[in-house]
Amino acid sequence: MPKTVDSNFDRRANHLLRLLQLCGGCVPLHSLQYQVSNSVIQTLLDRELVQVQNTGRGFLLEIAEDF
């Protein structure tokens, strides 16, 4: 059963990365509030695949330059 949880988690993380790519590399963080769990975002941050940028008017979640 744990493999199912891991595959679902990886699927959601990959979906978020594809979403970011389709949206030009960044999206407002608040727009993901009800679509993506915080744990998925935090895992991608920990893996340094995405980064958060403070624009002064809000926060953007964007694909890391190295990715």
All heavy atoms as a GROMACS GRO file, in nm:
protein
  533
    1MET      N    1   0.080  -0.121   0.000
    1MET     CA    2   0.000   0.000   0.000
    1MET      C    3   0.084   0.128   0.000
    1MET      O    4   0.047   0.223  -0.065
    1MET     CB    5  -0.094  -0.005   0.120
    1MET     CG    6  -0.198   0.102   0.117
    1MET     SD    7  -0.331   0.051   0.009
    1MET     CE    8  -0.444   0.179   0.037
    2PRO      N    9   0.198   0.134   0.069
    2PRO     CA   10   0.278   0.256   0.066
    2PRO      C   11   0.323   0.295  -0.075
    2PRO      O   12   0.339   0.411  -0.104
    2PRO     CB   13   0.398   0.223   0.155
    2PRO     CG   14   0.349   0.119   0.249
    2PRO     CD   15   0.251   0.038   0.169
    3LYS      N   16   0.346   0.197  -0.164
    3LYS     CA   17   0.386   0.231  -0.299
    3LYS      C   18   0.277   0.311  -0.370
    3LYS      O   19   0.307   0.400  -0.449
    3LYS     CB   20   0.419   0.106  -0.379
    3LYS     CG   21   0.553   0.046  -0.344
    3LYS     CD   22   0.592  -0.052  -0.449
    3LYS     CE   23   0.729  -0.102  -0.424
    3LYS     NZ   24   0.831  -0.024  -0.485
    4THR      N   25   0.152   0.283  -0.344
    4THR     CA   26   0.042   0.357  -0.404
    4THR      C   27   0.045   0.502  -0.358
    4THR      O   28   0.028   0.593  -0.438
    4THR     CB   29  -0.094   0.294  -0.367
    4THR    OG1   30  -0.091   0.157  -0.406
    4THR    CG2   31  -0.208   0.365  -0.435
    5VAL      N   32   0.070   0.524  -0.231
    5VAL     CA   33   0.077   0.659  -0.178
    5VAL      C   34   0.193   0.733  -0.243
    5VAL      O   35   0.179   0.848  -0.285
    5VAL     CB   36   0.093   0.656  -0.024
    5VAL    CG1   37   0.121   0.794   0.030
    5VAL    CG2   38  -0.031   0.597   0.040
    6ASP      N   39   0.309   0.668  -0.254
    6ASP     CA   40   0.425   0.732  -0.315
    6ASP      C   41   0.400   0.763  -0.462
    6ASP      O   42   0.437   0.870  -0.510
    6ASP     CB   43   0.549   0.645  -0.300
    6ASP     CG   44   0.598   0.637  -0.157
    6ASP    OD1   45   0.565   0.728  -0.079
    6ASP    OD2   46   0.670   0.543  -0.126
    7SER      N   47   0.337   0.672  -0.534
    7SER     CA   48   0.312   0.697  -0.676
    7SER      C   49   0.210   0.809  -0.694
    7SER      O   50   0.224   0.890  -0.785
    7SER     CB   51   0.267   0.570  -0.748
    7SER     OG   52   0.141   0.529  -0.703
    8ASN      N   53   0.110   0.816  -0.607
    8ASN     CA   54   0.014   0.925  -0.613
    8ASN      C   55   0.081   1.058  -0.582
    8ASN      O   56   0.053   1.159  -0.647
    8ASN     CB   57  -0.103   0.902  -0.516
    8ASN     CG   58  -0.198   0.796  -0.565
    8ASN    OD1   59  -0.207   0.769  -0.685
    8ASN    ND2   60  -0.268   0.735  -0.473
    9PHE      N   61   0.169   1.058  -0.485
    9PHE     CA   62   0.240   1.180  -0.448
    9PHE      C   63   0.330   1.225  -0.564
    9PHE      O   64   0.331   1.342  -0.600
    9PHE     CB   65   0.323   1.155  -0.321
    9PHE     CG   66   0.386   1.279  -0.267
    9PHE    CD1   67   0.314   1.364  -0.185
    9PHE    CD2   68   0.516   1.312  -0.299
    9PHE    CE1   69   0.370   1.480  -0.134
    9PHE    CE2   70   0.574   1.427  -0.249
    9PHE     CZ   71   0.501   1.510  -0.167
   10ASP      N   72   0.403   1.131  -0.622
   10ASP     CA   73   0.489   1.164  -0.736
   10ASP      C   74   0.407   1.213  -0.854
   10ASP      O   75   0.449   1.303  -0.926
   10ASP     CB   76   0.573   1.043  -0.777
   10ASP     CG   77   0.681   1.010  -0.676
   10ASP    OD1   78   0.719   1.100  -0.597
   10ASP    OD2   79   0.728   0.895  -0.677
   11ARG      N   80   0.292   1.154  -0.875
   11ARG     CA   81   0.205   1.196  -0.985
   11ARG      C   82   0.159   1.340  -0.965
   11ARG      O   83   0.160   1.421  -1.058
   11ARG     CB   84   0.084   1.102  -0.994
   11ARG     CG   85  -0.007   1.131  -1.110
   11ARG     CD   86  -0.119   1.028  -1.121
   11ARG     NE   87  -0.187   0.999  -0.996
   11ARG     CZ   88  -0.285   1.072  -0.944
   11ARG    NH1   89  -0.328   1.179  -1.006
   11ARG    NH2   90  -0.342   1.036  -0.830
   12ARG      N   91   0.124   1.375  -0.841
   12ARG     CA   92   0.081   1.512  -0.812
   12ARG      C   93   0.196   1.611  -0.826
   12ARG      O   94   0.179   1.722  -0.877
   12ARG     CB   95   0.020   1.521  -0.673
   12ARG     CG   96  -0.119   1.457  -0.666
   12ARG     CD   97  -0.177   1.466  -0.530
   12ARG     NE   98  -0.112   1.362  -0.452
   12ARG     CZ   99  -0.107   1.358  -0.320
   12ARG    NH1  100  -0.162   1.453  -0.250
   12ARG    NH2  101  -0.046   1.261  -0.258
   13ALA      N  102   0.316   1.570  -0.785
   13ALA     CA  103   0.433   1.656  -0.799
   13ALA      C  104   0.466   1.678  -0.946
   13ALA      O  105   0.495   1.791  -0.988
   13ALA     CB  106   0.552   1.594  -0.725
   14ASN      N  107   0.461   1.574  -1.026
   14ASN     CA  108   0.487   1.587  -1.170
   14ASN      C  109   0.380   1.672  -1.237
   14ASN      O  110   0.411   1.750  -1.328
   14ASN     CB  111   0.494   1.450  -1.236
   14ASN     CG  112   0.621   1.377  -1.202
   14ASN    OD1  113   0.724   1.438  -1.175
   14ASN    ND2  114   0.615   1.245  -1.202
   15HIS      N  115   0.257   1.660  -1.192
   15HIS     CA  116   0.148   1.742  -1.247
   15HIS      C  117   0.175   1.890  -1.219
   15HIS      O  118   0.155   1.974  -1.307
   15HIS     CB  119   0.015   1.699  -1.188
   15HIS     CG  120  -0.100   1.782  -1.230
   15HIS    ND1  121  -0.154   1.775  -1.356
   15HIS    CD2  122  -0.170   1.876  -1.165
   15HIS    CE1  123  -0.253   1.861  -1.367
   15HIS    NE2  124  -0.264   1.924  -1.252
   16LEU      N  125   0.221   1.921  -1.099
   16LEU     CA  126   0.251   2.060  -1.066
   16LEU      C  127   0.366   2.113  -1.151
   16LEU      O  128   0.360   2.226  -1.200
   16LEU     CB  129   0.284   2.073  -0.917
   16LEU     CG  130   0.324   2.212  -0.870
   16LEU    CD1  131   0.218   2.316  -0.903
   16LEU    CD2  132   0.354   2.211  -0.721
   17LEU      N  133   0.468   2.033  -1.173
   17LEU     CA  134   0.579   2.077  -1.257
   17LEU      C  135   0.533   2.101  -1.401
   17LEU      O  136   0.573   2.199  -1.464
   17LEU     CB  137   0.692   1.973  -1.255
   17LEU     CG  138   0.775   1.969  -1.128
   17LEU    CD1  139   0.872   1.851  -1.132
   17LEU    CD2  140   0.848   2.098  -1.106
   18ARG      N  141   0.447   2.014  -1.454
   18ARG     CA  142   0.393   2.034  -1.589
   18ARG      C  143   0.308   2.160  -1.595
   18ARG      O  144   0.314   2.236  -1.691
   18ARG     CB  145   0.311   1.914  -1.634
   18ARG     CG  146   0.395   1.798  -1.680
   18ARG     CD  147   0.314   1.694  -1.753
   18ARG     NE  148   0.191   1.655  -1.688
   18ARG     CZ  149   0.180   1.555  -1.602
   18ARG    NH1  150   0.284   1.482  -1.571
   18ARG    NH2  151   0.063   1.526  -1.547
   19LEU      N  152   0.229   2.183  -1.491
   19LEU     CA  153   0.148   2.305  -1.484
   19LEU      C  154   0.236   2.429  -1.489
   19LEU      O  155   0.207   2.524  -1.562
   19LEU     CB  156   0.063   2.304  -1.357
   19LEU     CG  157  -0.017   2.431  -1.329
   19LEU    CD1  158  -0.133   2.442  -1.426
   19LEU    CD2  159  -0.066   2.431  -1.186
   20LEU      N  160   0.343   2.428  -1.413
   20LEU     CA  161   0.436   2.542  -1.413
   20LEU      C  162   0.497   2.562  -1.551
   20LEU      O  163   0.509   2.676  -1.597
   20LEU     CB  164   0.546   2.521  -1.310
   20LEU     CG  165   0.505   2.541  -1.164
   20LEU    CD1  166   0.616   2.493  -1.072
   20LEU    CD2  167   0.473   2.686  -1.137
   21GLN      N  168   0.534   2.455  -1.618
   21GLN     CA  169   0.592   2.466  -1.751
   21GLN      C  170   0.490   2.524  -1.850
   21GLN      O  171   0.524   2.608  -1.933
   21GLN     CB  172   0.641   2.331  -1.800
   21GLN     CG  173   0.764   2.283  -1.728
   21GLN     CD  174   0.802   2.141  -1.765
   21GLN    OE1  175   0.720   2.063  -1.811
   21GLN    NE2  176   0.929   2.107  -1.744
   22LEU      N  177   0.366   2.481  -1.841
   22LEU     CA  178   0.262   2.529  -1.932
   22LEU      C  179   0.225   2.675  -1.906
   22LEU      O  180   0.179   2.744  -1.996
   22LEU     CB  181   0.137   2.442  -1.922
   22LEU     CG  182   0.152   2.300  -1.976
   22LEU    CD1  183   0.027   2.218  -1.943
   22LEU    CD2  184   0.177   2.301  -2.125
   23CYS      N  185   0.245   2.721  -1.783
   23CYS     CA  186   0.211   2.858  -1.747
   23CYS      C  187   0.329   2.953  -1.761
   23CYS      O  188   0.329   3.061  -1.703
   23CYS     CB  189   0.156   2.863  -1.606
   23CYS     SG  190  -0.003   2.782  -1.587
   24GLY      N  191   0.430   2.914  -1.833
   24GLY     CA  192   0.544   3.002  -1.855
   24GLY      C  193   0.650   2.995  -1.748
   24GLY      O  194   0.738   3.081  -1.743
   25GLY      N  195   0.644   2.898  -1.661
   25GLY     CA  196   0.749   2.880  -1.561
   25GLY      C  197   0.715   2.930  -1.422
   25GLY      O  198   0.787   2.900  -1.328
   26CYS      N  199   0.605   3.006  -1.407
   26CYS     CA  200   0.569   3.052  -1.274
   26CYS      C  201   0.419   3.076  -1.264
   26CYS      O  202   0.352   3.103  -1.363
   26CYS     CB  203   0.646   3.178  -1.237
   26CYS     SG  204   0.609   3.320  -1.341
   27VAL      N  205   0.368   3.062  -1.142
   27VAL     CA  206   0.227   3.089  -1.112
   27VAL      C  207   0.221   3.156  -0.975
   27VAL      O  208   0.307   3.132  -0.890
   27VAL     CB  209   0.139   2.962  -1.112
   27VAL    CG1  210   0.130   2.900  -1.248
   27VAL    CG2  211   0.188   2.861  -1.012
   28PRO      N  212   0.120   3.240  -0.952
   28PRO     CA  213   0.102   3.296  -0.818
   28PRO      C  214   0.075   3.184  -0.718
   28PRO      O  215  -0.005   3.093  -0.744
   28PRO     CB  216  -0.021   3.387  -0.833
   28PRO     CG  217  -0.030   3.415  -0.979
   28PRO     CD  218   0.024   3.294  -1.048
   29LEU      N  219   0.145   3.188  -0.608
   29LEU     CA  220   0.134   3.082  -0.508
   29LEU      C  221  -0.008   3.070  -0.454
   29LEU      O  222  -0.056   2.959  -0.431
   29LEU     CB  223   0.233   3.106  -0.395
   29LEU     CG  224   0.257   2.993  -0.297
   29LEU    CD1  225   0.301   2.867  -0.367
   29LEU    CD2  226   0.361   3.034  -0.194
   30HIS      N  227  -0.078   3.181  -0.438
   30HIS     CA  228  -0.213   3.176  -0.383
   30HIS      C  229  -0.311   3.104  -0.478
   30HIS      O  230  -0.412   3.053  -0.435
   30HIS     CB  231  -0.265   3.316  -0.350
   30HIS     CG  232  -0.302   3.396  -0.470
   30HIS    ND1  233  -0.210   3.472  -0.539
   30HIS    CD2  234  -0.421   3.411  -0.535
   30HIS    CE1  235  -0.271   3.531  -0.641
   30HIS    NE2  236  -0.398   3.496  -0.641
   31SER      N  237  -0.280   3.098  -0.606
   31SER     CA  238  -0.370   3.032  -0.701
   31SER      C  239  -0.366   2.880  -0.687
   31SER      O  240  -0.454   2.811  -0.737
   31SER     CB  241  -0.338   3.072  -0.844
   31SER     OG  242  -0.213   3.018  -0.883
   32LEU      N  243  -0.266   2.828  -0.618
   32LEU     CA  244  -0.254   2.684  -0.598
   32LEU      C  245  -0.312   2.638  -0.465
   32LEU      O  246  -0.307   2.520  -0.433
   32LEU     CB  247  -0.106   2.644  -0.604
   32LEU     CG  248  -0.034   2.672  -0.734
   32LEU    CD1  249   0.114   2.643  -0.719
   32LEU    CD2  250  -0.093   2.593  -0.847
   33GLN      N  251  -0.368   2.729  -0.389
   33GLN     CA  252  -0.411   2.702  -0.252
   33GLN      C  253  -0.503   2.581  -0.241
   33GLN      O  254  -0.487   2.499  -0.152
   33GLN     CB  255  -0.480   2.825  -0.195
   33GLN     CG  256  -0.522   2.809  -0.052
   33GLN     CD  257  -0.583   2.937   0.003
   33GLN    OE1  258  -0.597   3.035  -0.069
   33GLN    NE2  259  -0.617   2.936   0.128
   34TYR      N  260  -0.597   2.566  -0.330
   34TYR     CA  261  -0.693   2.456  -0.320
   34TYR      C  262  -0.666   2.345  -0.420
   34TYR      O  263  -0.734   2.244  -0.419
   34TYR     CB  264  -0.835   2.508  -0.339
   34TYR     CG  265  -0.874   2.608  -0.233
   34TYR    CD1  266  -0.888   2.742  -0.264
   34TYR    CD2  267  -0.892   2.568  -0.102
   34TYR    CE1  268  -0.922   2.835  -0.167
   34TYR    CE2  269  -0.926   2.659  -0.003
   34TYR     CZ  270  -0.941   2.792  -0.037
   34TYR     OH  271  -0.974   2.884   0.060
   35GLN      N  272  -0.567   2.362  -0.507
   35GLN     CA  273  -0.540   2.262  -0.609
   35GLN      C  274  -0.428   2.166  -0.571
   35GLN      O  275  -0.428   2.051  -0.612
   35GLN     CB  276  -0.503   2.331  -0.740
   35GLN     CG  277  -0.614   2.415  -0.796
   35GLN     CD  278  -0.569   2.493  -0.919
   35GLN    OE1  279  -0.452   2.492  -0.954
   35GLN    NE2  280  -0.662   2.559  -0.984
   36VAL      N  281  -0.330   2.214  -0.496
   36VAL     CA  282  -0.211   2.136  -0.465
   36VAL      C  283  -0.187   2.140  -0.315
   36VAL      O  284  -0.197   2.246  -0.254
   36VAL     CB  285  -0.087   2.193  -0.539
   36VAL    CG1  286   0.036   2.111  -0.509
   36VAL    CG2  287  -0.112   2.199  -0.689
   37SER      N  288  -0.152   2.025  -0.258
   37SER     CA  289  -0.126   2.023  -0.114
   37SER      C  290   0.008   2.090  -0.082
   37SER      O  291   0.100   2.093  -0.165
   37SER     CB  292  -0.126   1.879  -0.062
   37SER     OG  293  -0.014   1.809  -0.110
   38ASN      N  294   0.015   2.143   0.037
   38ASN     CA  295   0.138   2.209   0.081
   38ASN      C  296   0.256   2.113   0.085
   38ASN      O  297   0.369   2.153   0.062
   38ASN     CB  298   0.118   2.273   0.218
   38ASN     CG  299   0.026   2.392   0.212
   38ASN    OD1  300   0.008   2.452   0.108
   38ASN    ND2  301  -0.033   2.425   0.326
   39SER      N  302   0.228   1.986   0.114
   39SER     CA  303   0.338   1.888   0.121
   39SER      C  304   0.401   1.865  -0.015
   39SER      O  305   0.523   1.844  -0.025
   39SER     CB  306   0.290   1.757   0.182
   39SER     OG  307   0.188   1.700   0.104
   40VAL      N  308   0.323   1.870  -0.122
   40VAL     CA  309   0.378   1.855  -0.257
   40VAL      C  310   0.468   1.974  -0.289
   40VAL      O  311   0.580   1.957  -0.338
   40VAL     CB  312   0.265   1.841  -0.362
   40VAL    CG1  313   0.320   1.850  -0.502
   40VAL    CG2  314   0.190   1.711  -0.343
   41ILE      N  315   0.420   2.094  -0.260
   41ILE     CA  316   0.500   2.214  -0.285
   41ILE      C  317   0.627   2.211  -0.202
   41ILE      O  318   0.736   2.239  -0.252
   41ILE     CB  319   0.418   2.341  -0.256
   41ILE    CG1  320   0.300   2.351  -0.353
   41ILE    CG2  321   0.505   2.466  -0.264
   41ILE    CD1  322   0.201   2.459  -0.320
   42GLN      N  323   0.617   2.174  -0.074
   42GLN     CA  324   0.734   2.170   0.013
   42GLN      C  325   0.835   2.068  -0.035
   42GLN      O  326   0.957   2.092  -0.032
   42GLN     CB  327   0.693   2.140   0.157
   42GLN     CG  328   0.808   2.148   0.255
   42GLN     CD  329   0.869   2.287   0.260
   42GLN    OE1  330   0.798   2.385   0.278
   42GLN    NE2  331   1.000   2.294   0.244
   43THR      N  332   0.790   1.953  -0.082
   43THR     CA  333   0.882   1.851  -0.132
   43THR      C  334   0.957   1.900  -0.254
   43THR      O  335   1.078   1.880  -0.267
   43THR     CB  336   0.806   1.722  -0.166
   43THR    OG1  337   0.742   1.674  -0.047
   43THR    CG2  338   0.898   1.616  -0.220
   44LEU      N  339   0.887   1.968  -0.346
   44LEU     CA  340   0.954   2.022  -0.464
   44LEU      C  341   1.052   2.133  -0.425
   44LEU      O  342   1.159   2.146  -0.487
   44LEU     CB  343   0.852   2.074  -0.564
   44LEU     CG  344   0.765   1.967  -0.631
   44LEU    CD1  345   0.661   2.030  -0.721
   44LEU    CD2  346   0.850   1.868  -0.708
   45LEU      N  347   1.019   2.210  -0.323
   45LEU     CA  348   1.113   2.311  -0.272
   45LEU      C  349   1.236   2.244  -0.211
   45LEU      O  350   1.349   2.288  -0.235
   45LEU     CB  351   1.045   2.400  -0.167
   45LEU     CG  352   0.948   2.504  -0.220
   45LEU    CD1  353   0.864   2.561  -0.106
   45LEU    CD2  354   1.022   2.614  -0.292
   46ASP      N  355   1.215   2.138  -0.134
   46ASP     CA  356   1.327   2.067  -0.071
   46ASP      C  357   1.418   2.003  -0.176
   46ASP      O  358   1.539   1.997  -0.158
   46ASP     CB  359   1.276   1.959   0.025
   46ASP     CG  360   1.208   2.018   0.147
   46ASP    OD1  361   1.228   2.138   0.175
   46ASP    OD2  362   1.132   1.943   0.214
   47ARG      N  363   1.360   1.956  -0.284
   47ARG     CA  364   1.439   1.895  -0.393
   47ARG      C  365   1.500   2.001  -0.484
   47ARG      O  366   1.569   1.968  -0.580
   47ARG     CB  367   1.350   1.802  -0.476
   47ARG     CG  368   1.304   1.679  -0.402
   47ARG     CD  369   1.217   1.594  -0.489
   47ARG     NE  370   1.162   1.482  -0.416
   47ARG     CZ  371   1.068   1.401  -0.463
   47ARG    NH1  372   1.020   1.420  -0.584
   47ARG    NH2  373   1.023   1.302  -0.389
   48GLU      N  374   1.472   2.127  -0.454
   48GLU     CA  375   1.522   2.243  -0.530
   48GLU      C  376   1.481   2.238  -0.677
   48GLU      O  377   1.555   2.280  -0.766
   48GLU     CB  378   1.674   2.256  -0.514
   48GLU     CG  379   1.715   2.280  -0.371
   48GLU     CD  380   1.865   2.295  -0.354
   48GLU    OE1  381   1.940   2.274  -0.450
   48GLU    OE2  382   1.906   2.327  -0.240
   49LEU      N  383   1.359   2.188  -0.703
   49LEU     CA  384   1.304   2.188  -0.838
   49LEU      C  385   1.224   2.314  -0.864
   49LEU      O  386   1.205   2.354  -0.979
   49LEU     CB  387   1.216   2.065  -0.860
   49LEU     CG  388   1.288   1.930  -0.850
   49LEU    CD1  389   1.188   1.816  -0.861
   49LEU    CD2  390   1.394   1.920  -0.958
   50VAL      N  391   1.173   2.376  -0.757
   50VAL     CA  392   1.099   2.501  -0.768
   50VAL      C  393   1.153   2.597  -0.663
   50VAL      O  394   1.224   2.557  -0.570
   50VAL     CB  395   0.946   2.481  -0.747
   50VAL    CG1  396   0.887   2.393  -0.855
   50VAL    CG2  397   0.915   2.426  -0.610
   51GLN      N  398   1.118   2.724  -0.679
   51GLN     CA  399   1.156   2.825  -0.580
   51GLN      C  400   1.042   2.925  -0.567
   51GLN      O  401   0.957   2.936  -0.654
   51GLN     CB  402   1.285   2.894  -0.620
   51GLN     CG  403   1.282   2.959  -0.757
   51GLN     CD  404   1.419   3.002  -0.802
   51GLN    OE1  405   1.520   2.957  -0.750
   51GLN    NE2  406   1.424   3.087  -0.902
   52VAL      N  407   1.041   2.995  -0.455
   52VAL     CA  408   0.939   3.096  -0.429
   52VAL      C  409   1.006   3.232  -0.440
   52VAL      O  410   1.113   3.256  -0.385
   52VAL     CB  411   0.877   3.077  -0.290
   52VAL    CG1  412   0.779   3.189  -0.259
   52VAL    CG2  413   0.807   2.942  -0.280
   53GLN      N  414   0.940   3.320  -0.512
   53GLN     CA  415   0.991   3.456  -0.530
   53GLN      C  416   0.889   3.554  -0.472
   53GLN      O  417   0.770   3.547  -0.503
   53GLN     CB  418   1.014   3.486  -0.678
   53GLN     CG  419   1.064   3.626  -0.703
   53GLN     CD  420   1.079   3.655  -0.852
   53GLN    OE1  421   1.042   3.576  -0.936
   53GLN    NE2  422   1.131   3.772  -0.882
   54ASN      N  423   0.938   3.647  -0.389
   54ASN     CA  424   0.854   3.753  -0.335
   54ASN      C  425   0.857   3.870  -0.431
   54ASN      O  426   0.961   3.930  -0.453
   54ASN     CB  427   0.904   3.795  -0.196
   54ASN     CG  428   0.816   3.898  -0.132
   54ASN    OD1  429   0.722   3.950  -0.192
   54ASN    ND2  430   0.846   3.928  -0.007
   55THR      N  431   0.742   3.903  -0.490
   55THR     CA  432   0.736   4.012  -0.587
   55THR      C  433   0.706   4.146  -0.522
   55THR      O  434   0.705   4.249  -0.590
   55THR     CB  435   0.628   3.985  -0.692
   55THR    OG1  436   0.500   3.983  -0.628
   55THR    CG2  437   0.653   3.855  -0.764
   56GLY      N  438   0.677   4.147  -0.394
   56GLY     CA  439   0.636   4.269  -0.327
   56GLY      C  440   0.484   4.283  -0.327
   56GLY      O  441   0.428   4.358  -0.248
   57ARG      N  442   0.417   4.214  -0.416
   57ARG     CA  443   0.271   4.216  -0.423
   57ARG      C  444   0.214   4.076  -0.406
   57ARG      O  445   0.095   4.054  -0.422
   57ARG     CB  446   0.225   4.272  -0.557
   57ARG     CG  447   0.278   4.413  -0.579
   57ARG     CD  448   0.216   4.475  -0.698
   57ARG     NE  449   0.090   4.535  -0.654
   57ARG     CZ  450  -0.012   4.560  -0.736
   57ARG    NH1  451  -0.003   4.532  -0.862
   57ARG    NH2  452  -0.121   4.616  -0.690
   58GLY      N  453   0.300   3.980  -0.378
   58GLY     CA  454   0.259   3.842  -0.361
   58GLY      C  455   0.377   3.750  -0.386
   58GLY      O  456   0.489   3.795  -0.408
   59PHE      N  457   0.351   3.622  -0.383
   59PHE     CA  458   0.456   3.524  -0.400
   59PHE      C  459   0.431   3.443  -0.527
   59PHE      O  460   0.317   3.407  -0.557
   59PHE     CB  461   0.462   3.430  -0.281
   59PHE     CG  462   0.504   3.498  -0.154
   59PHE    CD1  463   0.408   3.550  -0.068
   59PHE    CD2  464   0.637   3.512  -0.122
   59PHE    CE1  465   0.446   3.614   0.048
   59PHE    CE2  466   0.676   3.577  -0.008
   59PHE     CZ  467   0.581   3.628   0.079
   60LEU      N  468   0.538   3.416  -0.600
   60LEU     CA  469   0.531   3.333  -0.720
   60LEU      C  470   0.603   3.202  -0.694
   60LEU      O  471   0.712   3.200  -0.637
   60LEU     CB  472   0.598   3.403  -0.839
   60LEU     CG  473   0.531   3.526  -0.896
   60LEU    CD1  474   0.617   3.583  -1.008
   60LEU    CD2  475   0.393   3.494  -0.949
   61LEU      N  476   0.543   3.094  -0.739
   61LEU     CA  477   0.610   2.966  -0.740
   61LEU      C  478   0.663   2.947  -0.881
   61LEU      O  479   0.588   2.955  -0.978
   61LEU     CB  480   0.512   2.852  -0.705
   61LEU     CG  481   0.574   2.714  -0.695
   61LEU    CD1  482   0.667   2.706  -0.574
   61LEU    CD2  483   0.465   2.608  -0.685
   62GLU      N  484   0.794   2.928  -0.893
   62GLU     CA  485   0.853   2.919  -1.025
   62GLU      C  486   0.950   2.802  -1.033
   62GLU      O  487   1.002   2.756  -0.931
   62GLU     CB  488   0.924   3.048  -1.064
   62GLU     CG  489   1.035   3.089  -0.970
   62GLU     CD  490   1.094   3.225  -1.004
   62GLU    OE1  491   1.039   3.295  -1.091
   62GLU    OE2  492   1.194   3.261  -0.943
   63ILE      N  493   0.971   2.755  -1.154
   63ILE     CA  494   1.066   2.647  -1.176
   63ILE      C  495   1.206   2.699  -1.148
   63ILE      O  496   1.242   2.808  -1.190
   63ILE     CB  497   1.055   2.596  -1.321
   63ILE    CG1  498   0.916   2.537  -1.345
   63ILE    CG2  499   1.162   2.493  -1.350
   63ILE    CD1  500   0.891   2.494  -1.487
   64ALA      N  501   1.284   2.619  -1.078
   64ALA     CA  502   1.422   2.658  -1.046
   64ALA      C  503   1.503   2.665  -1.175
   64ALA      O  504   1.479   2.590  -1.270
   64ALA     CB  505   1.484   2.558  -0.950
   65GLU      N  506   1.597   2.755  -1.179
   65GLU     CA  507   1.678   2.776  -1.299
   65GLU      C  508   1.757   2.652  -1.336
   65GLU      O  509   1.779   2.625  -1.453
   65GLU     CB  510   1.774   2.893  -1.276
   65GLU     CG  511   1.703   3.026  -1.264
   65GLU     CD  512   1.798   3.140  -1.235
   65GLU    OE1  513   1.920   3.120  -1.248
   65GLU    OE2  514   1.749   3.248  -1.199
   66ASP      N  515   1.801   2.576  -1.239
   66ASP     CA  516   1.881   2.456  -1.265
   66ASP      C  517   1.798   2.343  -1.323
   66ASP      O  518   1.850   2.253  -1.385
   66ASP     CB  519   1.950   2.407  -1.137
   66ASP     CG  520   2.047   2.511  -1.085
   66ASP    OD1  521   2.095   2.592  -1.165
   66ASP    OD2  522   2.075   2.507  -0.964
   67PHE      N  523   1.668   2.346  -1.303
   67PHE     CA  524   1.579   2.240  -1.351
   67PHE      C  525   1.560   2.260  -1.498
   67PHE      O  526   1.567   2.186  -1.584
   67PHE     CB  527   1.446   2.243  -1.278
   67PHE     CG  528   1.350   2.138  -1.323
   67PHE    CD1  529   1.375   2.006  -1.294
   67PHE    CD2  530   1.238   2.170  -1.395
   67PHE    CE1  531   1.286   1.907  -1.334
   67PHE    CE2  532   1.148   2.074  -1.436
   67PHE     CZ  533   1.173   1.942  -1.404
   0.00000   0.00000   0.00000
